[in-house]
Amino acid sequence: MARTAVGWEHLVIRPDTKLTPADKKRVEKAIRRAKKEGKIALTAQQTIPYEEMYQDGICRITNRLYSKSVLCEDINYSEASDDEKAVLFELYCKLVNYFGPAVGFELSVICYPADLSEYQKMLAINPKGDQFDAIRKEYSDMLVRQVSKSRYERRICLTYTIEADDVKQARSRLGQIDNDVVGHFRSLNVAARSMSGYERLATLHKCLNLEETRKFRFNWDSLNHTGLSSKDYIAPSSFFFKDGRYFRSGASFGAVSFLQIRATKIYDTLLNDLLNMEGSQIVSIHAKALDQNAALKTVKRKLSDLDKAKIDEQKRAVRSGFDMDILPPDLVTFGKEAQKLLEDLQNHDEKMFLVTILIVHAATSRQKLENLIYSANGIANTHNCDLIRLDYQQEQGFMSALPIGINQVEIQRGLTTSGTAIFLPFRACEVFQPGGVYYGLNATTGRMILADRKKLKCPNGVVLGTPGSGKSFSCKREAADVYLHTNDDLLFLDAENEYTSLVEQLGGQIIRLAPDSDDYINPMDIDLSTDTGENPLLMKADFIMSFCELILSASQGGLKPIEKSVIDRCIPKVYREYIKNPVPENMPVLGDLYDCLRAQQEPQAQELATAMELYVTGSLSYLNHRTNVNINNRVVCYNISALGQNLKKPGMLTVQNNIWQRTTVNRYAGKTTRIYLDEFHLLLKEPQTAAYTAEIYKRFRKWNGIPTALTQNVKDLLDSPEIENILENSDFILMLNQAASDRNILAQRLAISPKELTHITNSGAGEGLLFFGDKIIPFVDKFPVDTQLYKVMTTKPADLAA
């Protein structure tokens, strides 16, 4: 856990915590005089302390003061290991150190109520007038219930302020700072971007209307035609600052406090403990670096004062007959801290900052507001800090807390670079992409996870988990979401007969591949209707050679060059009639290839034909039929659970080839194909199916294909050399409960921290870690059991019995 020393106590500028009756009278008299002289704003718009906001995000605060803001995404900090936290803290210190005396910065974290009505619109699934409308409504209602569990959202932005002669000069300087700051955030693995003027106004609108549901409606053209200012669009209906202890912004009650640090050491958990409260709040940290020479002189002067105080105490002790080496504890402590501070400034690349930490709380009533402040003060006290209300400075405090970049509160604390950087705003990364698939709730923040795999660099996926952890349920839930939201095709390779109910519910095609089945898929199928840019016969030849190699591998160790040449010679002959007249009855079957091999003169051809005889006229002739099922249905389930040991390998290879052809056709139709490969380790046991699967993971991204592999045993999975390519080409990994030995393997390969490992250690069904691109998100997916979809997706014996 990161922590930092907080020296420089003697440079704190503090107000009195309580006003005497005489003080209150003086304040009230000053307010009356200010009103009479016109120094107090008469409108809500005049209260907001900036003059103009430009479209590129530059804000002119005064004639010479300009600011700009960067919006930051959150990252996993609370779940990181101690070593990772130390690295992040060091990098954040470099960002803080970037700001010199000429550039002030303000870190703002805004927590505001989620707009549930907006989420309801976003998550609604429009009816299509078919038999699935009832399911669409059920699923949409479920999403709305889930998103309503996370009542508050938060936004992080960094605002920096400079002085310039005009906006042109400010634009040039702020542009350079923009690039540098975004670069520093990139080194932290934080996605950050410069905020436009519209985004800054929208953020200010949130801050000024924390507990109200007013929509932000604004466009730049309206300023030209109406004569209004941008402030007119963000200001609340009114401000009320008459009471010295709280304020009113519109219908909301608010109060501003400052954080007084009494601790000699503060920890990196302080800020997040405050932000984890359920309620509307703004935490604003203003910091301005002092000139290094001036800071050194100040510290040295204080050291001299402390030395003089020590000498005076020693003289007093000698006169009183006491030991001169016994000094007051406070004097000794201050001396050590000042000495350490001087060393840090001189040798450890530390700067000195004047810091103001303001916290705004808002609620719909005064009672709720006081409860919030009471809770926040309790949290501050546990960190040996105080939350002190800004009596009769509520207006200045609230305006200073806005992410504008101006500080009107003259309460400053001297902190070093590390003392300033200890207030890291990061907690846990989120993924919420409108139009994405629901994957549960973030276990750390409680927010809904919506993720669109199509937006990843490589959408390939792997689902890992022990039996009963919810692997197949997770994929069914994703597939149902995809079916209801998109036009993507869904293909399932079902090795355990787990997807039949869902596919039937979605009106899909179930293909039962078994020796006693009447559902047939022809391994010799070829598609000539789609121009793929490649010769279809050459592509088919690769598959047929893999097929022959598979059935020969046990006895001969694979195909020899002569045998490959014989097969290559036979393929054009076998497809000659179909190419002339491509009708279904001319499609060749394995028996046609067998006959063509029998007609060749080479002894190797006869050996091939003999090996193939078992699959043509023998007991395994199930694959020697033309396709008689609808393989073009939007949802297809290849049920291979009853194929048997001898047919399973060629059967799986046949299904893979069928999936490949379907994906090829969809690619040129501009359609996405999602493929779910259950019991994935079975495909990796044979070199032919493993190579075919690895090829799918290498190439399907360019073919609008999104494969997802499901398996329960990581060790078996890693025994295949092909898995190296598959893991490296997967930006989506959904990890459920893992066995102890598997956890250790995955922790090393995927750099999982000890705290993150707890989410896949003895976890319940539907709980785990989601790897989405470069983000790791702990999730909980408690799908409602009282829904029709749950009934067709569950494979729990107790649910099935019920």
N, C-alpha and C positions, 0 to 999 in steps of 0.2 A: 504494500500500500504506500503510495507516494505521500510524502509530507515535506514540509519545508519550515525552516526557522523564520520567525517573524520579528526581527529586531527593530531598531530605530523607533522605539516607543516614545522617545523624547521629542520626535518631530511630528507627533499626531496633533492635529488641530481639532479640538472637540468643542461642541456647544454644551451649554448646561442641559442636563437631561430634564430638569423641571424649571418652569418659569415662576418667579415670585409674583405676587399680585402687582407689585410696582412694575415689573417687567411687562406684564400683560397690558397694563394701562399705557405704557410707552408704545408697545406694538400697535394697539388699537388707535392711538393718536397718530402714529406714523401712517397707518392705513387710511385714516380719514384725510390726512394731508395729501397723500398720494392720489386719492380719488379726486380731490379738489383740483389738483394740478394736472390731472389727465394722465398720470403715469400708470394707472391701472387700466387694463384692457376692458373695453365696454362690450365686446362681443366675444363669442367663443373662438371665432377665427383669429382675432387679434391676439388671443392668448397663445396660440401655437407659434413657437419661436423660430420661424424661418420666413424668408421673403419670397423666394421663388424656387420651384422644382422644375428642372429641365427634363426633356424626354429621355436623354441618355443616362439619367440617374444622378446627375450632379445637383446638389441642393445649395442654393445661395442663402446662407444663414444671416449674414450681415454684408455690408458692402465689401469687406475684405476676407470674410470667412466662408469657406466652401467645404462641403463634405460629400462623400460617396460611400456606398455600402456593398458588402459582399455577402451573399447568401450561402450558408454552409449546410451540407447534409450531416447527419449524425453518423458516428462510427461506434463499433463495439469497443467500449472502454471498460465498463463494469465487468464484462465477462473475460477480459484479457488476462494473461498471466502477468506476474509481477515483472518479469523481464520485458514483456511487451509494453507494459505501462511505463516502465522506466525510459524506454526508447521514445514512446509517444510524448512523454513529459519533456524530454530533452529537445525534441523537435519543436514542441510548442514554445519552449523557452526561446528558441531561435527566432520564431515568429514574433514573440513579444519584444525581443531585443532589436528587431528590425526597425521598430519605431523610435526615432530620435526626438530631440527636444522640439523640432519644428513640426512634428506630426503627432497630434493627439488621437487616441482611438477609444472606441466604446464598444464593448462586447455586450450584446443584448440577447437574452433568452426570453421569448414570449410564450406563455402558456395560455391558451384560450379555448373556450368550449367548441367542440366539433359541431359543424352545421349538419345535423342529422337529416334535415329535409333535402339538402344537397346530395347527401349520400344515398338517400332513398331514390332520387332521380337517377343517380349514377348506376346504382345496383339493380334497378328495375329491368326485368326482361320482358320485352313487348310480346304480347300474344300473337300467334300466327294462324289461329283458326284451325289448328289440327289437334290430334289426340294428345299432344304433349303440353297443352296450355296449362293443365292442372299442375303438372310437375314444374313448369316454369314458374308459376305463382308460388308454389311451395318452396322452391329453391330460392327465389327472390326474397320471400319473407324471411327465410332462414338467414340470408346474408344481412338483411337489415337488422335483425335481432343481434347478430354477432357484432356488427360494426357499432351498435349502440352501447356495447359493453365498454368501449374506450371513449370516455366522455370528453377528454381533453387532448388537444394536440399542442405541439410546440414547434417554434421556429427559432433558428439561431442565425444571427447576422452580426457582422463586424463592420463598424462604421469608423472612418478615419477622416480627420479634419485638418485642413491646411489654410494658411493665409496666402492670398494672391491679389494682384492688382485688378484683375478682371477675370471673367469666366473663361476666356480663351487661354490665359496662362494657367488657370486652375485645371482646365480640362487636360492640358498637357502633363502637368505634374501628377494629377490623380490617375491618369491613364497608366503611367509608369508604376505607381504604387499598386494599382489594380493587378497588373501582371505579376509583380513581385509577391503580393499577398496570396494570389491564387496558386502561384508556384510553391510557396511555403505550405499551403494547405495540401497541395498534391503530394508533397513529401510525407505528410501525415496520413496519406491515403484517404483524405477527405475531399469529396467532390464539392467544389465551390465555384461560384460564378458571380460576375458583377451584376448587381440589380439594376434594372431599368427604372426610369422615373415612375412608370405605372406600378411596378412591383413595390417600390418604396412607399408610394401613396397607399397601396392596398395594405401594407404592413402597418403604416401609421393609423389607417382606419381601424384595423384590428385592435391596436393599442388603445385608441381613444373610445372604442365601443366594446370593451372586453366582455361585458355580460349582456350585450344586446345582439339581436339577430339581424341587424340592419345589413342589407346587401350593399356592396361597394359597386356603384355604377358610375363609370367615368370614361370619357374619351377626350383626347387632346383637342379635337375640333370644337368641342363645346366651349372651350375657353375663349376662342376667337369670336364666336357668334353671340355669346351671352354676356360677356364682360365679367364673368365670375372668375374667382381665383381657385386654384387647386385645393385650398383650405376649405372652401365651401363644400367640397365633396367628402372630406374626411372628418370634419368637425362634428361633434355630437350636438344634440339639440340645445344643450346648455352646459355651463360649468357653474359649480357652486363651491367657493373656497372660504366662505365666511367662518365656518367652524375651524378652529385651529388644529383639530385632531384628525379630521377626515375631510374628504371632498366628495362632490357629486359630479359625475360625468354622464349627462343624460339621465336615465333612470337608474344607473348603477351607483353603488357606494364604493368608495375607494380610500385607501390610506397609503402613504409613503413612509417608509422607515429606512434608516441607514444601518449597515452592519458594523458594529463596533467590535473589533478584534481584541480580546484580552489574552488570548492564548499565546504562549511563547512558540508553539509549533501548531501549524494547521495542516489538515489532511485533505487529500484530493476528493474525499467523499462529501465535504461540507456543502458544496454548491448543489450536487445532485440530490442530497438528502432534502434540501429546501425545495428543489424543483419537482421532487416526486410527490409532493402534496397534491391532493385532489382540489383544484381550485384555480381561478384565473389569477395570473400574476405576471409581473415583468421583473426580471433581474437585470440590472444595468450596472456594468463595471466601467467607469471612466478611468483612464490612465494617461498620464503625461510624463514623459521622461525628463529628468533634470539634466542640465549640462553636467558632464562627468567631472569636470574640474570643480564646478561649484559644489557638487555632491561630496567630493573628496574633502574640500575645504570645510564644509559643514560638519562632516563626521570628525575630522581632525580637531576642529574647534570644540566639539562636544567632548572628545577624548581629553582635551586640555582642561575643560571645565570639570570633568570627572576626576582627573588627577588632582586638581586644586581642591575639590571636595574631599578626596581621600586624605590629603595632607592636613586639611582643617580638622577632619575627624581624628586623625592620629594625634595632632596637637592637643585636642580636647581630651582624648583618652589619657595622654601622659600627664596632663594637669590634674586629671581626676584619679590618677593612680591605677589606671587599667592598662591591659596589654595593648600596645599600639597596633599589633597585627590583627586584632579583632575589629572588623569593619561592619557596618550595617549590611545585611544581605542584599537589599535592593541596590546599593551602590556597587557591590561586587558583581551582581548579575548584569547591571547596565554596562559596567566596564567590560565584561567578557563579550557581551553582545556587540558593543560598539567596536571592540577590537576585531571580532570576527567579521563584522560588516565591512570594516576598512580592508581586511584581507580579501574579501569577496570582490569588492569594487576594484582592487588593484590587480588581483591575480586570477580571478575565476570568471572573467568575461561577464560580470554582472553590472547592470545599470540600476539607477535609483528612479523609482516612479512615485508620483503622487497619485494616489488611488482613492476613488470614491465609489462605494458599493451601495446602490440604492435598490430597494425592493418595494414594488407596488403590488398590493393585494386589492382585489375587486370582488364584489358580491352583490346579490340582488337586495340584500337588507343589511342593516347595521349589525344585527345580531350575528348573521353568518360571517360578516366581515371581521368582527371581533374574535369569533371562533377560529377563523383562518390565521389571524395574527397571533393568537394565543398558541396555536399549534406550531407556527413557524418560530416563535420565540423559544418554545421548548426544544426544537431541533437545534437552534443556534446555541442554546445553553449547554446542550450535550457536547458541543465543540468548544466550550469555554468562550463563547461570543455572546453579544447582546444585540437584540433588535430594538433600536431606539426610534420612536416616532418623531418625525420632523414637525414639532409643534410650530404652528404659524408659518411653516415653509412648505405647505402641501402643494401649492401651485408651482413653486420653483422646483420642488422635488419631482412632481409628476412630469413636468415639461423636460426635466433633465433625464428622466428615465426613458423618454421616447428615443427611438433610434435615429436621431437627427445629428448628434455629434456635438451638442453644446451642453455644458455643465454649469448650472446656475446655483449649485449648492456648494458653499465654501467649507465643506467638511472633508478633509483629505487625510489619508493615512500614507505614511512613507513605507513603501515595500520595495524589495529588490526584484530583479527579474524573476527569480524562482518563486518569490512570494506572490508576485502578480500572476504568474503562470499556473500556480497551484489551483486556481479557479477554472479548471478545464470544464467546458460546457458539455462534453461528450458523455453519452450514456450507452445507447444501443442503436445500431443501424436499423432502418425500417425499409421495407419494400411495399409501396402502395402505388401500383400502376393502373390507372383507370382502363378498363377493358381486359385486365388480367384475370388469372384464375385464382380462386380462393384456396389458400393452403393452411388456414387456421388462424390463431391469434399469436402475436409475439409474446413469448413467455415472460419477457422482461418488462415490456411496456404495456401489454394488453391490447395493442392496436392490431387491427386486421391486416393480414398479409395478402396482398393481391399482386401477383407476379405474372408477367407475360414472357414466356420462354422465347418467343420469337424476337424479343429485343436483345437477347444475349448474343455475344459473338458466336458462340456455338451452343445451340439449344439442346444438344444431346444430354440424356439424363441417366442416372443410376439410382435405384432405390434399394437401400440396405437395411436389414433388420432381422431379428430372431423370429421364429415361428410365433404367431399370435400378436406381434407388435403392430400390425396394421399395414403391411406392405401393399397387399392387393387392394385393401379398402382405400388407401391413399390414391392409388392409380385409378380406381373406379370413380372416386370423387372428382379427380382431375378430369377424367374422360367425360363424366356427366356434365361438368361445368363447361367443357369445350363444346360438347354436343349442343347445349342450350344457348351458348353465346356466339358460336362461330359456325362456319360451314366446313370445317376441317373433317377429313375422313378419319375413322378410328379402326385400327386393326389390332387384334389381340392374338398372341400366341399363348394358348391356355394349356398348360401342362397338367393342371390339377382340377379341371372342371369347376373353376371358381367364377367365371364371368358369364355363364349361361343366363342367369336371371336378369342381369343388367342389360345384356344384349337383346334379350327378348323384350324387356320393357321399352327399349329404344327402337324396336322394330327392325333389328339387324338380322344378318344372316349368320346362322351357326352352322359351321362345317365340321361334322364329326368324322375325324379321320381314324378309322379302325378297320381291321380285317373283315368284320361283319357289318360294316356300314354301307349304306347306299349313296353316301356323299363322296364324290370323286373330284380330285384335282389332278390334272394331267401334267406330269413333269415336263412334257415336251411342248407345252403351250408357248406360243410366240406371238408378239404383237407387231403387226406390220402397219397399223393405221396411224401410228404416231411417229413423226419425224424427230428422232432424238439426236440427229447429227452423227450417229454411230451405226455401223452395219449391224442389224439385228441378228443376223446369222453368226457373226463373230462373237457377239455377246452371249448368244445361246450356246455356242460351242464351248465357251469357258464353263458354263454351268454343267453341260453334259459331261465334260471331262471331269469336273469335280464330283459329279454324281457317280460316274464309273469308278473313279479313284476311291470313293467312299465304300462302294460295295466290294472292291477288290483289296482294300487296304489290309484286311485281316489275313489274307492268304499270300499276297504278292508284294505287299509293302508299297503299293501305289502304281501309277501308270509309268510305263517305260516310253522312251521317245517313239519307238515303232508303233506302239499301241495308240499313242496320241495322234500320230499321222494317219492311222487307219480310221479312227473316229472322225478326224477332220475331213477325210475323204468321203465318209458316209453321210455327213450332215447335209450337204447340198442335195444329195440324192433323196434323202428322206423327206425334205421339205419342198421338193420340186413341184409336186401337184398342188400343194397348198399355196405356193407363191403364184402359180398360174391362176388358180381360182380359190381365193381365200374365204372359203365357207367352212362352218364348223365341222362338217362331215369329212373334210379333207385334212383336218388337223392330225398330224401323225401322233402315234403313241409309242411306248417303249417297245412294243412288239414289232413295229416297223423298223426301228433301229436294230433290233435283234435280227430280223430277216436280212437286213442290208449287211450286217457283219457276217452272217452265215454265207453270204454270197461272195465274200472276199477270199482271195487265195492264200493269204499269209496265215501261218499257224497261230500267230498272235491274235488275229481276228477271231479264229475259232475259240481260242481260250476266253476272249472277252465275251463272246456270245454264250459260251457255256456258263460263265460266271453270272451273266445276266438272266439266264434261263429261270432261275429261282424267282425272279421278279416279273417274269413274263407269263410263263405257263405253270410255275410251281406254286408252292403254298403261300408265297408272298406276292402274288400277282395283283394285289389290291391297287397298286399304282399304275397298272396297265389298262387305264380307262380314260376316255375323254371327260373333260370337266362337265359336270351336270348341275352345278350350283351357281348361284348369283354372286360371283366374286366382285361385282361392281357395286354392291350395296354400300351405303355410306358407312355402316358399321358391320364389320366382319370379325367373327371369332373362329379361329382355327383351333378346335378342340382336339388335342393330340394325347389326351390322358389315357386312351385305350389302344394306342398304336401297337403296343407290345415291344419287347426288347429288340427284336430283329428289324422291325419296321421303323422304329423311332428315329434312327439316324437319317436314313434316306427320306423319311417323311418330313422331318424338320428341315432338311435341306430343300425339299420341294416347296414347303411353305415359305421359306426365306426367299426363294426365287420368285414365288408368286407375289410376295410383298414388294420385292424389288421392281417387278414389272408394273405393279399398281402405282408405286411411287413415281416411276418414270412417266406414266400416262398423266398423273395428276400434276407433275411438274410443268408440263407443257400446256396444261389447262389452267395454270396459275393457282392451283389448290394445294393446301398443306395436308400432309399425311402424317398422322401420329401413330406410332407403332409401340405396342407394349409387349415385351418379351419376358414372360414369367418363367421362374426357375431357370434363370439365365445361365447358371453354371453347367446345365446340360448341353448348351450350345458350344461350350468351350472344351468339352471332353474330346472331340474329334478335330483333327487339324483342318478338315474341309469346312465344317460348320463354323469353327472358330475364325478361320480366315475370312469366310463370307460375312460373319458378324462384324469383324473388325473393319472390313471394307464398307459396310453399312455406316459405321460410326465415323469413318473418315470422309465419306462422300455425300451422305444424305443432307448435310447442311446446305449444300449448293442445289440440292434437288427438292427443297421445301419439305424435307422429311425430318421428323422429330422422333427419334427412337428413345425408348425408356426401358432399361433392363432392371429386373427385380431378382434379387437373390438373398439368401439368408446366411451363407457361410463365406466370409471374406477370405479365409485361408484357401478354400477350394478355388475361389475366384482368382486369387493371385498366383495359383499354380500355373495358369495359362500365360505364356509369354505375350499373347495378344492383348491381355488386359491392360498392359502398359499403355498401348495406343488408345484403348477405350477410355480409361480414366483421364488421360491427358486431353482427350477430345470431348470431355463432358463438363459443361459449365453449370450443370444442374445436378446436385446430389441431395437426395432426401434420405436422411439417416435416422432410423428409429432405434429402439433398444438394441444394444449390442452385447455379445458375450465378452467376458473379461479379456480373453486372448485377442479377440478381434479389435477391441477398443484400443489396445496398445499399438497394434499394427496401424490402425486408422489415424491415431494421434500423431504418429511419426510421419506418415505419408501426407497428411492433410493439415499439419500444424494446428492441431486442436488444443486449446488451453485446458488446464485441469478443471477450471470452473465450467467450461463448455462441455467437458466430458460428463459432468453430472447429469446433463439432460438426456444422455443415452445410456445411463447406468441405472439398471433396475427401474426404468421408466415405464409408465403405463402405455396402453395402446393409444396410438395417435400423438405421442409426444416424442420430440427429438430435435434434430438440428437440420436446418435447410441451408445448403450452400447454393447461393444464387449469384453467379459471377464471382466477384471478389468479396461478397458479403456472406457472413455466417449469422444465421438468425435462429435462436431457440424458439420452438413453436409448440403450441398445444392445439390439437384439432379434436374437440369434443363435438362430433357431429350429432345433431338431435336425433334421438332414437325413435321419436314418434312420427317420423316422416316416411312417406312411401319409398323414397330413394334409399333410405337406410335399410329398409326391409329387403330390397333387391341387391344391395351392395354388401351386406354383412355376411361373413363366413364363420362367425362364432357359433359353435355347436349349440349353446344355450339359446341364442337368438333363432337359429334355424329350428330348434325343437319347439320354441314358442310359436 
